[in-house]
Amino acid sequence: FIMTEGGNHPRDIGRRSGLTDLAIRKHVAAHSNQGNVTESGDGEDYSIAPERERSRLVNYKALLEFSMSYGLSHNIRLGSVMAPCLVVPNDDPNDKTTRRVRPNASTRFFTDDLPHGMCVFLGLATLLGFDVERDMPETLACVRKLQLWMGKEYVVPDGTSAKGRAVVESARDLGETSAPQAFGVRTVDDLKRFLSMSVFGEELQKTLENQVRSSPLVSKL
């Protein structure tokens, strides 16, 4: 059922791979002596999908979306986690029954998960050369929507001229996030140097040299 709902029924995979059409062509050829069956007379290719295209035969996105949705909605540990909200005053003072609420954007669900979670993913993706508007549209759209509720600008808002790396690097409140760009890390080499730094503020090279000098082998020389 899950495979079928995700567009991964064996019939769908067979059609996308070209195996179904190839099998039909072979069957027809075997009964009509047509010989070559990899290409039809009208120029349509019935050969098996090239190896570089086989990774796209399975619709992973729909399957992963269903798995994530099902997992979150059936996780008993999340059942007791309340979504913090604020009561919004009713526009009609005579209406005593209708109550409206909105998410409380000052809670850690926003102040932690957005700048120190999703923004890190966007920053790393940008650093690695991905176009987040093209390759991570859902994540980018989520950050852009939620930052409006928070009154922040962790990424450049939609509708501006900023494209590519500038979507993250030119954001007004970039410094409040844990994205690599907030620490001056903008290239893979920058990231390697940053990760090689000691959390205690010591230089890696000096630390290694001191360890070698104090090693039993070097001390005997």
Stockholm file with secondary structure:
# STOCKHOLM 1.0

chainA/1-221         FIMTEGGNHPRDIGRRSGLTDLAIRKHVAAHSNQGNVTESGDGEDYSIAPERERSRLVNYKALLEFSMSYGLSHNIRLGSVMAPCLVVPNDDPNDKTTRRVRPNASTRFFTDDLPHGMCVFLGLATLLGFDVERDMPETLACVRKLQLWMGKEYVVPDGTSAKGRAVVESARDLGETSAPQAFGVRTVDDLKRFLSMSVFGEELQKTLENQVRSSPLVSKL
#=GR chainA/1-221 SS CHHHHTTCCHHHHHHHHTHHHHHHHHHHHHHHTCCCCSBCTTSCBCSCCCGGGGGGSSCHHHHHHHHHHHHHHTCGGGTTCCCCEEEECCSCTTCCSCCEEEECTTSHHHHTTIIIIIHHHHHHHHHTTCCHHHHCHHHHHHHHHHHHHHTCCSSCCTTSSCCTTHHHHTCTTGGGSCCGGGGTCCSHHHHHHHHHSCTTSCCHHHHHHHHHHTSHHHHTC
#=GC SS_cons         CHHHHTTCCHHHHHHHHTHHHHHHHHHHHHHHTCCCCSBCTTSCBCSCCCGGGGGGSSCHHHHHHHHHHHHHHTCGGGTTCCCCEEEECCSCTTCCSCCEEEECTTSHHHHTTIIIIIHHHHHHHHHTTCCHHHHCHHHHHHHHHHHHHHTCCSSCCTTSSCCTTHHHHTCTTGGGSCCGGGGTCCSHHHHHHHHHSCTTSCCHHHHHHHHHHTSHHHHTC
//
